[in-house]
Amino acid sequence: MKQLVLWLLLFGSIPNPKTPFQEVFEERFTNARLKHWNQVNGTWEVNRDEKLVKGIKNSDWAILTAKKELPANYVLTFSTLVTPSSNLFEVMLNVQKEKYLGILYNQLESRVAIEDRSLFSNPEKERSYIRTTGHIGKLPKVKIPMKEEWLDWKIQKSGNQFFVWINNEEIIKFTDSERIVQNNGKFGFAVNGTAQLKKVTLYKIKKEIPMEQFVGKPYEKPFFLFSE
């Protein structure tokens, strides 16, 4: 009941029921598929019958970024199915000039983590497309059981705060007190392995919505911190 009330309060604040962005991966023609996306790396295969896209990494990540600019405050919803052999699935938020906030679904370590990440324009020089580049070990992470099933995600940005739900369960929150994240920018998805993605919807929030009731899971204490 608590989750339902929060959801109704949240979407009651959105004045227009039309969304800034919605993708159900059902374009009829091959040359129209993924027209709203940049395929940065890996292979992305649209399955129109099942209305989903499948990302498969090559020697590095499979990365897909939306062409749509994010509003200042938003809710992003989508569903994913990540193969058990994939180490990481990642949601890329507010991508600007290589920097972004990463929400990592880490199957290798059975945790969800928030990290200060970079998407490099010259991956050969950097030896990878993606890497954590700041605040190493300092941002929140929580332990959760990994499930081989479709997961429904909801991510809310309200001012300098981020909230993450998976299957309607409060998972993790982050207050960007150091202004790591810039407003606007793009969003995307990355997988170090194979994952399926469907029902991507972006909602614009007119104003910041306080989420004092959000609890989430207890943060893990880091074993050590890297020097930066």
Buried (B, 14 or more C-beta within 10 A) or exposed (E): EEEEEBBEEBEEBBEEEEBBBBBEBBBEEEEEBBEBBEBBBBEBEBEBEEEBBBBBBEEBBBBBBBEBEBBBBBBBBBBBBBBEEBBBBBBBBBBBEEBBBBBBBBBEBEBBBBBBBBBBEEBEEBEEBBBBBBBBEEBBBBEBEBEEEBBBBBBBBBBBBBBBBBEEEBBBBBEBEEEBBBBEBBBBBBBBBBBBBBBBBBBBBEEBBEBEEBEBBEBEEEEEEEEE
